[in-house]
Amino acid sequence: MNSVPLIRLAPLSSKAAVRLIAPASFARQDRIDDGMKGLQAAGFAPQFSENALARGPLFFAGTPAQRIADLHAAFADPESHVVMALRGGYGSNYLLDDLDLKLIGQHPKPFFAYSDLTGTQLYLLDKLGLAVFHGPMLAADFYLEDGVHLPSFTASLAGDPYTLGAAEGLRTLRPGIARGTLYGGCLSIIVSLLGTAYEPQTEGKLLFLEDVGAKPYQIDRMLWQLRRAGKLEGVRGIVFGEMLDCASPGADPDLLERAILHALEGMDVPVAFGLRSGHVSRQNVTLVFGVQAELDAGKETELRLIEPVVRE
């Protein structure tokens, strides 16, 4: 369970100002341009942070000082309503030591990101009780014609409950019903934080795990590590993402699903698979981490987000 109470956010709708930041890697300019059009077409007003278009050093979108300054400014700005990363990539781990939790806690806002930003999002949730939005990013999803699942995106901002199911890719691997705090993100990032001060607090949660480009044996290995680190103890249920490109060439098409069940053998919890959130082929679904959700893994598999994160 969260050790701090959940921060309630103001409900938002279209025309909200979205402050764009690049806390990790820089993005391609053509994807930024198309993403701006996509976000505007959805009814939102995008605004770039000062260093959002920085390129370098190396693969980073500016220095750590530039990137953390933009993140803090995005939260502190009274004229912006939503914070959104341009993309993931790599590099937000360099910001963790310098996050100003007091500032962010005084100016809570929806924070949309996934992939490399999993560590940042979960740390803000664990330490502040700031619900975070595992959902589309400008130059990773909004630049695509069919890149964003708008129903969950808009419902999450409005604070409306919503249900995800087969239309969003969800299906049952192990049946059962579970309810708990929705929590998770990119599996490889969660594993990379084990043994650090930013280790995610997965115990007792309804866990969502996703990744991209990892072979089934690598997924098995990461799940093995989570179990041996005690991070699956007390987990209520597990929902896996689409697991884009997580296949072995020439292997049986169900190898990944069998590997997951093998790695979770002996855990008496429901397991679902295929939810398109994070690294996905199309229509990236928004999940709100920190709210209560219910997994009904049966013939008709559903994940229900039942707790509004917004205040009345």
Phi, psi and omega in degrees: 000152176294138179276348179236149180292152180288132176283128177272134184258161176286137178294143182230157175225197178296164183076003175294145178278126182251115179273123185262130179230162178231081186282353185232253182268159177281159184250158175292138184296323180295326178287326175297314181298314180291325178295322176300317179296319180294319180290322177293321179296332178280356175100012183251161184248097182283144178224131179277139169285165189305318186252015187298333183259011178296146180231116182093169004291157181054233181262005183276155176267065182100176179285162174305322180296319179294317185290319180288328177297318179295319180297313180296318181295325180296319178288322185284337185294116181290346181270354178252146185247337183224143173251131181222134176281146175294315180195178175264253182093249179203144171134345183290343176299332179289349181265345189301319183296336188249010178297129178270091184296325180296313180298312182296319179296332179279343182226061185290139180213159171299134181236108182265124177187174171196193178062238183299337182279000178306315182298316179296314182298312183292328177294319177294323177292313183294319187271326186251338191079021179277111175300139183237153190251103177279093188200193193296148176242156190302303187266009176248335186225314184292343179283345180269146180298324182238037188272345188234134173274093187295325180302315180286327179298310182286323179296321180296321180286327180280344182084017179277140173295149178209159185239137178243143183206218186300325180297335178260015174095358189282135174211163186270134168257322177220122188287158176150174179235134180216148178224140180176186179285123179288135192199147173147217183141213184286121186302313184294328177289318177302315179296322182294341182268354179299137179083003178251174177289351184251021182300124182297146182261083188274343188300134176078007186262164166269108198263132172250128181229133177213163178197180181217139172068019177257135180287158182307321180293330178287323174297316177303315182296319180291321176294321176302316181294319178300318181295315182290337177274001179079012186275356175250005178290129178076003177298135186281325181188166182226131174244125177262151179282194179295333181057057185300128178060025177265067183221158175257128181304129177083355182277167176300141183297339180261015183300317181297316181296320178292325178294321178297312180295325176296315182293334182258014181303134180092351176269118184269068179223151176292147181226128176239165189212147166101002184292125184279083174221130183099234177282106188223167179275337181190163172041071181294119183276138175273129172243139178258111178276132181116346180262163176284137180218161180230130176256122176245094183263095179218212178297320175252098186281129180220144169243119184249123172269109195250353181247121177289138179270345183273155176273153180283000000 
